[in-house]
Amino acid sequence: MLDYYVSLALRSFTRSRALSTLMVLVIGLGIGASMTMITVFHVMSGDPLPGRSAQLYVPVIDPRPLARDRSEAPLQDGNFSWPDAMNLLHAARADRQAAMSGGAVPVQPTQAHVLPFYEAGHYVTTDFFAMFGVPFRAGRGWTAQDDDDRARVVVLSSALSRKLFGDASGVGQTVRLKNTDFRVIGVVDDWHPQPLFYAQIDKRVFGRSDEFFLPLQTALELQLDFTGRFSCWGNDDDAGDGRTSDHCSWLQFWVQLDSATKAHAYRDFLASYWREQQAHGRLPRPEHARLYGLLDWLTYQHAIPDDLRLQLSLSLGFLAVCVLNVVGLLLATFLRRGGEISVRRALGARRRDIFLQLGIESSVIGLAGGVLGLAVAGLGLWSVRLRPDGYAQLARMDATMLIGTFVLAVVASVLAGLLPAWRACHIAPALQLKTQ
Amino acid sequence: MSRSPMLASLTRHKLTVLLLVLQVGLTCAIVCNVAAMIGHRTTQMRLPSGVAENELVLLESISVAAGEDPLVRHDADLAALRAMPGVRSVAAVDALPFNGTNWSNGIATTPNGSTPLAATAFNGTPGELATLGLRLVAGRDFLADEYLPVDSAHDWAGINRVPSTIVTHALAEQLFPGQDPLGKLIYPGNGPIRIVGVVEHLLRPGLDETAGNEYATLFPMLPDSANVTYVLRTAPQDRERVLKRAADVLTALSSQRVLRHAQTFAELRDDYFRRDRTMIVLLLAAATGLLLVTAAGIAGLASFWVQQRGRSIGIRRAVGATRQDILRYFQIENFLIVSAGIALGVVLAYAMNLLLMERYALQRLPWFYLPLGAVSLWLLGQLAVLGPALRAAAVPPVAATRG
């Protein structure tokens, strides 16, 4: 029976070719546009660190003075001041913890003829590597002792290591950063979490990667260049240098907590830390310590740019209009065939049969629309990849999205066909025949 | 012509008409909002930066030479750049419109007062105003003895000692509405700083959605970190040549440095707005797509109705209706449906706008986009229905006698 309905559907397709083509086109465009954006979203909201992300958290305390002006940022960036970050680091109440900041240094190759170049990386503390499970191609990270000693050691990305030392292992070599010699103690294997979740979240958090890691305290002592937001408040004359003062926030702080119980306990610890500091006249705002899981943190910080969300909403709105359009057109085609339907009804077809037949007809349109939609989505994703943004290269179709496209197309067109089919199967057999 | 038969016929196709009204309404709502977004972004892209955009080239230099005084380095570099043929003037600066390097300070108007707004600090060597081509609308440029180093090694402490500032007109208006800003004191740091001049426009290094895109203060402070941006003013046609030569001149002076972001100001602006351009293209595509799909829907349904009503059109023709009457009938019918859709669309547009404002910090929908959307949908509807309506008008009276 089903194959008979399918052949009927194909026949009616050829009979009203213009209208059917229009419907396929409209469904195809709608599906293509929305699947492009859904795919972009799908790849961008993926887990940057599968298997570990569930244990990683961002503690957030608010070190600013009591609010007194309107120029305050609506969203908290979660940045820490140096004293708070060091206090939490030394309290060591989490399974692992690390403070970090983005940085950029001029790299001076030892070969005389190569001009210095600029590289971006991170200044971090010892637990960074173990906490995030950074894979090493050679060597290792540094110890807590190195942190305290402000050791001149550096871990390079495999790309930078290759650039400086060719295929030879960089470990043990010396590299001159800004105007200090550093000993290479490790080379990271290809490790490019997307987005670069541990960095300060901004428009460039996708597509970025770090070329080096070196101890935070070393960077501070050598006054290397830090990158990222650095906000200060208050006008104290005795403030001293901003980076270590307690009225400037600029550090990111991450903790690893292996169980929900520990996470809960850590949040309590944060709250008590906040109140304890208040007793010392710091952290004047009322205590509302928070702890974000990695994925929650990315959502809270709008890691996926608002423009993209807008594009997604727009494409879904477009799909809605397309579906409405197809509902209208299907209704028209079904009702035009009132005569044929009423004959079938008069010959004994049940409403259910008519409904099934018309339902199959709309699914055939949906499938054809799905094929077209896939092509449109392919084109759309290609155009996304041409964008200069860091997420562009991530925009690729995968198996889930491929199946998703067809499911969405068929669901959309079956939904679009429901109302017209229901309306058509209520055509009274006798009345319709009489008017013919 | 009496309207009642038309309404009667519309009520016979309740479901189809309803669908069409819904579709037109949704399209109208989305298109109005999309048009507003395009308008807003285009306005942002057209904001005057205040600088002589087509005469500037810039490059960033990061010195890595050990034990060097940055102030001496900059002076030597500037002298060499100034001596280049075709260069009208040069300056070393730490911030420019669109370059993203933003040092903002809360600005108080009383000592230790509250800071109602934050403004970007622009610092540079003498001649910055002339090099950038900023238009001074009141007061004077900085005097040679007012300059002092930023003191970037010590928390940019220069801000606590600098004597004078030049502010933008927008900032002056906000801080001292309706008053003469010259001679007034502001407190971006600890000490009072006197406003000695006002420039017409100067955009901040990064734009945002707030009104404060021009809250900028210029200070007579010399950039003194190893990382500095040199701006060269030249004739528009000389830009590429000067830029290439400038890199060579600086490298010849000292190769112990990294040069980057060598570009014309026009390129800087282009880069800054690249995302917005993509977005505008997408928004345009979405609006066009929506309108096309809706037009196709209207035309499809109209031609279906013409086919369905072939016999009654014939009867009407037989009893005396002219081709004009039939044509007009379909046009008025379409006008009624689209009008209902627009009425719904206006409500939807505002609802959608509220949602967008809440979720994406977008602007309120300016009212004139609604009549704009309405007119375009009316026109679109009439265009879409014209073909089927003409076909209807061509139905001969004899059709009345056919089955």
Boltz contact constraints between the chains, C-beta under 6 A:
constraints:
  - contact:
      token1: [A, 19]
      token2: [B, 300]
      max_distance: 6.0
  - contact:
      token1: [A, 22]
      token2: [B, 296]
      max_distance: 6.0
  - contact:
      token1: [A, 22]
      token2: [B, 300]
      max_distance: 6.0
  - contact:
      token1: [A, 26]
      token2: [B, 293]
      max_distance: 6.0
  - contact:
      token1: [A, 68]
      token2: [B, 114]
      max_distance: 6.0
  - contact:
      token1: [A, 69]
      token2: [B, 114]
      max_distance: 6.0
  - contact:
      token1: [A, 69]
      token2: [B, 115]
      max_distance: 6.0
  - contact:
      token1: [A, 69]
      token2: [B, 116]
      max_distance: 6.0
  - contact:
      token1: [A, 71]
      token2: [B, 117]
      max_distance: 6.0
  - contact:
      token1: [A, 71]
      token2: [B, 118]
      max_distance: 6.0
  - contact:
      token1: [A, 106]
      token2: [B, 62]
      max_distance: 6.0
  - contact:
      token1: [A, 106]
      token2: [B, 64]
      max_distance: 6.0
  - contact:
      token1: [A, 106]
      token2: [B, 258]
      max_distance: 6.0
  - contact:
      token1: [A, 108]
      token2: [B, 64]
      max_distance: 6.0
  - contact:
      token1: [A, 116]
      token2: [B, 64]
      max_distance: 6.0
  - contact:
      token1: [A, 116]
      token2: [B, 258]
      max_distance: 6.0
  - contact:
      token1: [A, 117]
      token2: [B, 258]
      max_distance: 6.0
  - contact:
      token1: [A, 118]
      token2: [B, 258]
      max_distance: 6.0
  - contact:
      token1: [A, 178]
      token2: [B, 64]
      max_distance: 6.0
  - contact:
      token1: [A, 179]
      token2: [B, 66]
      max_distance: 6.0
  - contact:
      token1: [A, 235]
      token2: [B, 190]
      max_distance: 6.0
  - contact:
      token1: [A, 241]
      token2: [B, 155]
      max_distance: 6.0
  - contact:
      token1: [A, 242]
      token2: [B, 155]
      max_distance: 6.0
  - contact:
      token1: [A, 306]
      token2: [B, 360]
      max_distance: 6.0
  - contact:
      token1: [A, 307]
      token2: [B, 279]
      max_distance: 6.0
  - contact:
      token1: [A, 310]
      token2: [B, 360]
      max_distance: 6.0
  - contact:
      token1: [A, 314]
      token2: [B, 286]
      max_distance: 6.0
  - contact:
      token1: [A, 317]
      token2: [B, 30]
      max_distance: 6.0
  - contact:
      token1: [A, 318]
      token2: [B, 286]
      max_distance: 6.0
  - contact:
      token1: [A, 321]
      token2: [B, 23]
      max_distance: 6.0
  - contact:
      token1: [A, 321]
      token2: [B, 26]
      max_distance: 6.0
  - contact:
      token1: [A, 321]
      token2: [B, 27]
      max_distance: 6.0
  - contact:
      token1: [A, 321]
      token2: [B, 290]
      max_distance: 6.0
  - contact:
      token1: [A, 321]
      token2: [B, 293]
      max_distance: 6.0
  - contact:
      token1: [A, 322]
      token2: [B, 293]
      max_distance: 6.0
  - contact:
      token1: [A, 324]
      token2: [B, 22]
      max_distance: 6.0
  - contact:
      token1: [A, 324]
      token2: [B, 23]
      max_distance: 6.0
  - contact:
      token1: [A, 325]
      token2: [B, 23]
      max_distance: 6.0
  - contact:
      token1: [A, 325]
      token2: [B, 293]
      max_distance: 6.0
  - contact:
      token1: [A, 325]
      token2: [B, 297]
      max_distance: 6.0
  - contact:
      token1: [A, 327]
      token2: [B, 19]
      max_distance: 6.0
  - contact:
      token1: [A, 328]
      token2: [B, 19]
      max_distance: 6.0
  - contact:
      token1: [A, 328]
      token2: [B, 20]
      max_distance: 6.0
  - contact:
      token1: [A, 328]
      token2: [B, 297]
      max_distance: 6.0
  - contact:
      token1: [A, 328]
      token2: [B, 301]
      max_distance: 6.0
  - contact:
      token1: [A, 329]
      token2: [B, 300]
      max_distance: 6.0
  - contact:
      token1: [A, 331]
      token2: [B, 16]
      max_distance: 6.0
  - contact:
      token1: [A, 332]
      token2: [B, 301]
      max_distance: 6.0
  - contact:
      token1: [A, 332]
      token2: [B, 304]
      max_distance: 6.0
  - contact:
      token1: [A, 387]
      token2: [B, 278]
      max_distance: 6.0
  - contact:
      token1: [A, 388]
      token2: [B, 274]
      max_distance: 6.0
